[in-house]
Amino acid sequence: MELTPEITDRLNKLNAKYELMGQNLVSYLDGLLMANYLPYWDYTHVDTLLTLQNPKTDFPDEQIFIVYHQITELYFKLALHELEQIAHNGRDVKPNGHDLGWKDKLDSKFFVERLGRVNRYFEALTKSFDIMGDGMEREQFLAFRMALLPASGFQSAQYRMIEIYATDFIQLVDKDVRENYRKGNHTIEEMYEHIYWKQGATELVSGKKTLTLEQFEKKYSAQFISLANNCKPCNVWAKYKSLSDKDQQSPAVITALRELDANINVNWPLVHYRSAAKYLQAKDGDVPATGGTNWQKYLPPRFQRRIFYPELWNAEEIENWGKAWVEREVIGKM
């Protein structure tokens, strides 16, 4: 084989790379010769992945329930991957292809591209929700769900982290007390006690915390509070405000933020609501959700009025928050 200039160039770069680590390039080339080829199944760990579904009952449709929730968490992981890059200004790949560093300042192109990725992840989840929403027999679901107590999709920590990365923490405070916390210099810890989703995991009759909520708080509260404090200067809204005035007015930037708001706070909760209504509503009274969560009040956007970027919506849009989805997806399909 001829040592072309391209090959020689790569060898010189590899040699320089390993010299910086005090290592010998020849030893690494020997290791490369001895290494096996990388097959797809080892790279993706697909054999392990396919062992992670462990139904608690013999009902066939429980497999659908587990797999779709796992798919959801993988998409959430991708969303967090993009939001973390926005928070830290992304990776700046140097010309040699391996020297990674941080950008000094976020640019609007990167901002829009990464938000676009998050929007696509949520759009994929929303459009695919019928896999679970229409893909299980109601009788099977109502039976196997009793073996899952008190577990609930409410307990998705990654979803809560996405919310924390997406907006100023005040926007996650329950709407009934939110204005009280706009005044003064309230801490994340104080506001966290009134975060909106706690209202969705209270017992319908007594108003007490469900075991679902108690377990969730015990495992994740400290992590959520720490993340929220770290995200104060670098959540999506803070990074948007750091852009130039011209970039803040960019239609592409504003559209990306509005789509993120609608995808996370309207489209995603409402496909859950439609599914919950199908499986849990009954003529003689609604069936409680698996964790005892108050899904009737927790899921509809019109009740929560959770909006990440209210400055980007007009008064009529805020007043009718979620209405367009209902008209399109429910009334329009009747």
N, C-alpha and C positions, 0 to 999 in steps of 0.2 A: 504494500500500500504506500502510495506517495504521501509524504508529509507536506500537505498543501499549506499555503500561508494561513488559511483559516484554522486548520488543525494546530499548527504551531502557535498561533495567537491564543487559542483556547488553552493549550498546555502551559504557556507562559502565565496566563491569568490564573490558572489553577495552582501553579507553583507559587505565585505571589500570595494567593489566598492562604495556602497552608503554611507558608513561611511566617505569615503574621501570627499564626497559632503555634509556631515553633515545631511544626510537624513536617514530615517528609512526604512529598508528593508520590514517590515511588511506592511507599507503603500503602497509600490510598488506592493507587492503581492496581496493586496486587489484590487488595480487598475487593475491588470492582470485578476483577477477573474471577474471584472465587464466589461472588454473590450469585444467588439464583435469580432467574428472571422473575419479575413481579407480575403475578396473575391478578386479574380483576377481583377474584373472590378474596384474595388476601388484602388487597388495597382497600376494598370497601367493607371488609369483615362481614360479608353477607351471611355467612354461616352462623356467626354469632348473632347478628341482627335478627335472623329468623327464629332464634330460640327465645327471644324476649317477650313473646306473647304467651301468657300463662293464665288462661281463663279460670275463673273460680267456680264455674258451673259447667254442665254438659250441654247448655243451649248453644247451637251453632252460631247464632247471630252475635253472641258475646265477642267472638273473634273480630267481627267488623268493628264493634265498639272500641276494642283495645287498639287495633291497628290504626284506625283513623285518629284517635287521640295521640298516638305516638307520632304519626305523620304531622299532626298539628304542632307538636312540641319541636320537631325537627325544623319546620318552617319558622317557628318562633326563634329558634337558635340562629337561623340565617338572618332574621330581622334584627336581632340583637347584634350580630356581627357587623351589619351595616351601620346601625346607630352608634356603636362604639367607635367606628371609623369617623363618623361625623363629629362626635364629641372630641376626638383627638386629632382632628384635621387630616385624617387619612394617612396612608402610606405613600411616601415619595420614593419611587424606584429609581435608583441612579442608573446611568448608562451602562455600567458593567453588569447590571442585572441581578446583583446579589447584595449590594450595599443599601440596606433599608434605613430610612430616617424619617423624621416627622416634618411635615410642612409647617412653616411659621404661621401661616394664616389660611383659613378655609376659603376656598373660592367657590363661586356660585355654581359652576359647572359640576364640580365634584358633589356639592350639596344636592343638586337636582338629580344627578345620576344615582346617588345612594338612596335618596328618598324614593325614586322610581323603582328601585329594587324592592324596598320594603312594601311599597304599594302593590307590586306584582305578587309578592308572597301572600299578602292578605287577599288579593283578588282571587288567587288560585285556591286558597282555603275556602273563601266564600262561595265560589262557583262549584267547588267540589263537595260542599257540605251535604248535598242530597245523597251522597254515598252513605252517610249515616242517617240523615234526616228522613230519607225515603227508603233506605236500604235495609231496614230491620223490621221484623214483624212486631207489632205493638205488644202482642201477648207475650212473646219471648222477652222483650225488653222489660216489661213490667214484672216479669218473674225473676230474671237474672240480676236485675238492679238491686234486689234485696240482699244479694250476697256481697254487694260492693260497699255497703254502708260502713263508715261515714264518708268514704272517698267521693270526691266531686271534681268536675272540671273547674269549678270555682277555685280550686287549690293550685292552679297553674302559676307557679312563681315567675316563670319567664314572661307570661303575659303582663304581670304587674310590673316587671322590670322594663318592658317595652313602654308602658305608660309613663314610668318615671323618667326614662330617657327622652320621651317625646315632648314634654311640656314642663312649664313651671309647676312646682308641686301644689300651689294654691288651687290650680284647676282640677286637682284630684280630690279636694276636700268636698264633703257632702254639700250639696247646693243649699240646703236649709241653713247652714251656718257659715258658708263660704265667705260672705261679705264681712262677717265679724273678724275673720282672720286676714283680711286685706289691710286692716288698720293695725298699726303698731308693728313691732319687729318680732313676730312670732317664729318660734323655732320649728324645724321639721318634726321634731319629736312631739310638739304640741299639736301640730296639724295632723300628724299621722293618726292620732287618737280619733280623728273625725274623717278619715279617708272614706270615700263614698262606698267602697265595696263591703265594708263591715255591715252596712245596713242590709245587704243582700244575703247575709248568713246569720240571721237572727230567727229564732223560732217564731212561727206564724202566730201562735196563740199567746205565749208568755212574753215574747220580745227579748228573751235571753239569748246569749251567744250559743250557737250550735257547737257540737263537738267538732264539726268540720272547721269552723272558724278558730276555735281554741287550738286545735292541732296546727293549723296553718300559721297562726301568729307565733306560736311557740317555736316553730321551726325557722320561720323566715323574717320575723319582724326586725330583728337587729340588722339583718342583711339589707332589707328594704330601706331602713332609716339611713344606714351608712351610704348606700348607693344614692339616695336622694340628696344627701349632703354633698356628696362628690359631684353630683350632676347640676348643682345650682348654677355654676358658671358655664356649663357645657352641654346642657340639654338642647334639643332641637330648636326650641324657641330662642334660647340664649344665643345659639350659633347663628340663627337667622338675623337677630338684632346686631350681630357683629359684622354682618355684610355691609357693603357700602349702601348709601341711600338709593343709588341707581339699581343695584342688585336686589334690594328689598322690594322695589317696585316692579321687578321683572315678572311678566306673566307666567313664565315657566316656573319660577320659584314659588309664586303664590299658588299656582295650580297644584304643584306637588304637595304643598302643605295642606291645602284644602282637601285633596284626595286622601292624604294620610288621616286627617281628622275624620272624614266620612267613612273610610274603610275600617278604622279601629273602633270608632264610637257610634256608628250607625249600622253599617252593613254586617259586621261580624256579630254584634249582639243580637241583631234582628233575625239572622238565620238560626241562631240558637233559640230565639223566642218562638219562631215558627215551628221548629222541631219540638220544643217543649210543649207547645200547645197541642201538637198532634199526639204526642205520647202521654201527656200528663193531664190534659183537660178531660173532664168527665161531667155528665149531666148532674150527677149527685154530689158534685164538689171536686175541685182539682186535687190531683195526687201530688203530694210533696215531692220535691226533687230529691236525688239520691243523698245529698248531704243535708237535707232539710232546709235548703236555701229558699229564700223568698223570690222565686224566679219571676212571678207576676209583676213585682215592683222593681226588681233588680235589673232585668234585661231591657225593657223598653226605653229607648233614648229619650222619649218625651217626659219620662219621670225623672231620669237622672240629670238631664241637661248637662251632660259631661261633654265639654267642648274644649279641645286643646288650644285653639287659636281663635277666640271670639272676635279679636280685632279684624279678622279676615272674612267675617260673615256679617251681612246686614241684619237689621232688626227683624225683618220678616223671616229670613232664613233661620235665625235663632228661635223665633217663636214657633216655627213649624219644623223644628229639628226632628228628623226621622220620618216626617209625614210623606215625603216624596217616595221613600223606599216602600212604605206600606201601600201607597197608591199603585206603584209599579209592580211590586212583587206579590201583593195579596189581592187587592181589589182588581187589578188589571188581569189577573189570572183566574178569576172566579168564573 
